[in-house]
Amino acid sequence: MAGVTPGLTGQMVRFAAIGLLSTLAFLLLYTLFRGVLGAQPSNLLALVFTAVANTAANRRLTFGIRGRRHAGRSQVEGLVVFGLGLALTSGSLALLGVLAPAASHAVEHAVLVVANLVATLLRFVAYRAWVFHPRRQRA
C-alpha cells in the first residue's frame, strides 16, 4: 500500500482486535461495577483493570516486543496513555451528566463506547510513536 509505513496495516488490525476485546471487557466490568457504584468510580475501576492487560497484549501482539526488557517502562508509559483515556471517558460521563442527567445506562454505554473509540485512536498513535517505537526499544 503506497504511503503506508511497513507493518502499519497489520498493526492496526491487531490493535483493533485487542481494542475490541478490551472494550468488551471494559463494558462488562463497568456494568458489574455500575450496579453497586456510581458511573465515575465504575469507569475508573473498569479502565484500570483493562489497561494493564491491554498494554501487555499490544506490546507483544501488535508491536512484536518480546521479553522483559523495558516491560516496566512500557507499563508506566501505558499508564500515562491510560490517563488520556480516563480523562476522555470521565469527561464524557461528566458532560452527559450535565446535558442529560436522567440518561439511561444504555446511553451511558453508548457515550463510553464513542469516548473509548477516540481514546483508542490516540492510544494507537501514542503507542506507535512513543511507547513502543522501535528506536526506543533498541536503546
Secondary structure as the mmCIF struct_conf table of DSSP 4:
data_model
#
loop_
_struct_conf.conf_type_id
_struct_conf.id
_struct_conf.beg_label_comp_id
_struct_conf.beg_label_asym_id
_struct_conf.beg_label_seq_id
_struct_conf.end_label_comp_id
_struct_conf.end_label_asym_id
_struct_conf.end_label_seq_id
TURN_TY1_P TURN_TY1_P1 ALA A 2 GLY A 3
HELX_LH_PP_P HELX_LH_PP_P1 VAL A 4 THR A 5
TURN_TY1_P TURN_TY1_P2 PRO A 6 GLY A 7
HELX_RH_AL_P HELX_RH_AL_P1 LEU A 8 ARG A 34
TURN_TY1_P TURN_TY1_P3 GLY A 35 VAL A 36
BEND BEND1 LEU A 37 LEU A 37
HELX_RH_AL_P HELX_RH_AL_P2 ALA A 39 ALA A 57
HELX_RH_PI_P HELX_RH_PI_P1 ASN A 58 THR A 62
TURN_TY1_P TURN_TY1_P4 PHE A 63 PHE A 63
BEND BEND2 GLY A 67 ARG A 68
TURN_TY1_P TURN_TY1_P5 ARG A 69 HIS A 70
HELX_RH_AL_P HELX_RH_AL_P3 ALA A 71 LEU A 99
TURN_TY1_P TURN_TY1_P6 PRO A 101 ALA A 102
HELX_RH_AL_P HELX_RH_AL_P4 HIS A 105 ALA A 126
HELX_RH_PI_P HELX_RH_PI_P2 TYR A 127 VAL A 131
TURN_TY1_P TURN_TY1_P7 PHE A 132 PHE A 132
HELX_RH_AL_P HELX_RH_AL_P5 PRO A 134 ARG A 138
#
